[in-house]
């Protein structure tokens, strides 16, 4: 959701800015722009649509300078148009600013600034912020004025700023939106994330909330909002560039779906040593684990479905009572969380605004925070007392796949860890589950090997306006996730439902044209027969059944010919395998429908606004 990149270096910054913006494309955007600084003017190029439009603009009207800022915009205030596109300028073009986040008091500021004669061309809060900074820096020390301007802006921001009054200087600041500073052979940089400037930098600093950075020929300096100089905490960049290319796959999503075997195995290697589970960043004593009575897991979107799975597992194996809630609901209801309740969050990006606000609320209520996250140094990570990284590597496809499977895996390991510490799991059951877990990477690999069959089924059922996904117990969250994946990338309406609830409403939808994806991998437990009965209810109404079933299970043979067989595993672990089949169904449906799979319309990778 919006991306920032900036450079001050020893060569033309424009190609680096464009390359950086391309690397930020995955976050979602609808327009883009760059600004560069010359001695007597700031020059801008902006365009609506894909970055190729901005590149065309630059071919027709080239730009060159060693200092510049760039931005991809995901519209919040005003439609996607050139006049709303960043960078925004103020003071008759003497100052240019790019911004991620939302300035909540922009109307109020705009009124004051209009009264002072500042003209406005756009509908954006960013143009108001640019004018506000210009107003505050018009006299006196520039840095002091910038700090004053930021202190008067309510909301969230990450900014990059150029001013003709500060030649050869690039300013950056953050509050609630991520921003990093980097250095490398060719200069100093700013960006929304590490992948954006990965080829350029050796070391980065993760700016803290309230910090302002000044990048110049003298290097990097950082202050907090009170004006105190901050120590520069450079971190060596360990990420490989191969982690952010599509590695020969037709899309990042397909690459990431295939990476799941490695991600799941990697998590086992990371967190299970000599048969013992330990999380280096969890920092939670056995004594604390034993006193846990309640847990609340808060997250959004796909990560919420991982939370639902986590709840099922933890309640199945321990005596801890677990609730889940969506970040956007939790923060606006009056949750009765007792101090001491462990509040857990799950997030790929670690930047999701609603999850972050929920954490801040829970902290105020005196709750310790556990975060399960994929991004090192992200905002959620900084807010947390206890931490488990999902180590899925950068996820570029907007639709989450490997990060989700990694979240599921972390929940399995966390559950075993909690149950063991509380003495609620016999050594035999623990051994048995760990042995089953060892087989999951191979099971995922087998599903991937079956992709041509899945493709054939998906391409026969992609055409209708809608589809229904059904599952029970551990696979109910997978039905929700399968439907979400389908909606996100194929744009086919899809609904996920608890199979037992179907008769209470959605059964009215079933006819011969509705594909119904039924997750039927349970074969022995108490919901196994019930799921088959639900499938028969669909069959009786002539629904188009696509079943996911366990290899060797004959029960569906007389019900449908469209069966995707997956390797047998324990029921509680089956979501880790089944979800891969669901991802592939969505993927091939989207391919048949010709959508932009890695960058689906209207979606952003990290949702940093409410
Ligand atoms: C996943 O496919 C989605 N794009 C989306 O639902 C996502 O899971 C949600 O926005 C939460 O993001 P997070 O994991 O980064 O917090």
Boltz pocket constraint, residues with backbone or C-beta under 6 A from the ligand:
constraints:
  - pocket:
      binder: B
      contacts: [[A, 300], [A, 301], [A, 302], [A, 303], [A, 346], [A, 347], [A, 348], [A, 349], [A, 350], [A, 351], [A, 352], [A, 355], [A, 398], [A, 399], [A, 400], [A, 401], [A, 488], [A, 603], [A, 604], [A, 605], [A, 606], [A, 607]]
      max_distance: 6.0
